[in-house]
Amino acid sequence: MIERLETSARMSKIVRHNGTLYLCGQVGAGDTITEQTRDCLSRVDALLEKGGSSRDRILQAIIWLADMSDFAEMNAVWDEWVPEGHAPARACGEAKLARPQLGVEIIITAACD
């Protein structure tokens, strides 16, 4: 069975299927990559909880940065956020994001109940 949560005509924020949780891309508010990444990961936490999962059950993360020169700043926040011993498979690349003020977008896949 496929379960969709927080669904609109365009997308679902959460999709659960066969013990896997798929989150739509999350962005954050703020003027710096540090602020945006923290806010983005806070939103990820809320969606993981709502979907029946948690940080330590993340399987994969795909991170898009508007500018790869922000890689180290984003990683500083990411490294504090990921539970030790539970780092997921991860990719990070540069992409033009939906709005010019956005610096980071994170897409998460996790195991769930």
BADO-588493 format. One record per residue (C-alpha): residue in three letters; x, y, z. Coordinates in steps of 0.5 Angstrom, whole numbers, plus 500, padded with zeros to 3 digits. Example, Ala and Ser with C-alpha at 12.3 -4.5 7.8 and 13.67 -1.06 7.14 Angstrom:
BEGIN
 residuo   u   v   w
     Ala 525 491 516
     Ser 527 498 514
***
This chain:
BEGIN
 residuo   u   v   w
     Met 500 500 500
     Ile 502 507 498
     Glu 501 512 504
     Arg 501 520 502
     Leu 501 525 507
     Glu 501 533 506
     Thr 499 532 499
     Ser 497 538 494
     Ala 495 538 487
     Arg 503 538 486
     Met 506 534 491
     Ser 506 530 497
     Lys 511 532 503
     Ile 511 525 505
     Val 510 518 502
     Arg 511 511 505
     His 511 505 502
     Asn 514 498 504
     Gly 518 501 510
     Thr 521 506 506
     Leu 519 514 507
     Tyr 521 519 502
     Leu 521 526 503
     Cys 520 532 498
     Gly 526 537 498
     Gln 526 541 504
     Val 529 548 504
     Gly 530 553 509
     Ala 529 560 511
     Gly 535 565 513
     Asp 541 569 510
     Thr 547 565 510
     Ile 548 557 508
     Thr 548 556 516
     Glu 542 559 517
     Gln 538 555 511
     Thr 541 549 513
     Arg 539 549 520
     Asp 532 551 518
     Cys 532 546 513
     Leu 534 540 517
     Ser 529 542 523
     Arg 524 541 517
     Val 527 534 516
     Asp 526 532 523
     Ala 519 534 523
     Leu 517 530 517
     Leu 521 524 519
     Glu 517 524 526
     Lys 511 525 522
     Gly 512 519 518
     Gly 514 515 523
     Ser 522 515 522
     Ser 528 519 525
     Arg 535 521 523
     Asp 538 515 525
     Arg 534 511 520
     Ile 536 516 514
     Leu 538 511 508
     Gln 540 517 503
     Ala 541 524 503
     Ile 541 528 496
     Ile 543 535 497
     Trp 543 541 492
     Leu 547 547 493
     Ala 546 553 489
     Asp 554 554 490
     Met 559 549 491
     Ser 563 554 495
     Asp 558 553 501
     Phe 560 546 501
     Ala 564 547 508
     Glu 559 551 511
     Met 553 546 510
     Asn 557 540 512
     Ala 559 544 519
     Val 551 544 520
     Trp 550 537 517
     Asp 556 534 521
     Glu 553 536 528
     Trp 546 534 526
     Val 547 527 523
     Pro 548 522 529
     Glu 554 519 530
     Gly 555 512 527
     His 548 513 522
     Ala 551 517 516
     Pro 547 515 510
     Ala 549 514 503
     Arg 550 522 501
     Ala 551 526 494
     Cys 552 533 494
     Gly 552 537 487
     Glu 551 544 485
     Ala 544 546 482
     Lys 540 552 480
     Leu 534 552 486
     Ala 527 554 485
     Arg 528 561 488
     Pro 535 566 488
     Gln 535 567 495
     Leu 535 559 496
     Gly 542 556 498
     Val 541 549 499
     Glu 535 544 498
     Ile 536 537 502
     Ile 532 530 499
     Ile 531 525 504
     Thr 530 517 504
     Ala 529 513 510
     Ala 527 507 513
     Cys 520 507 517
     Asp 515 503 521
***
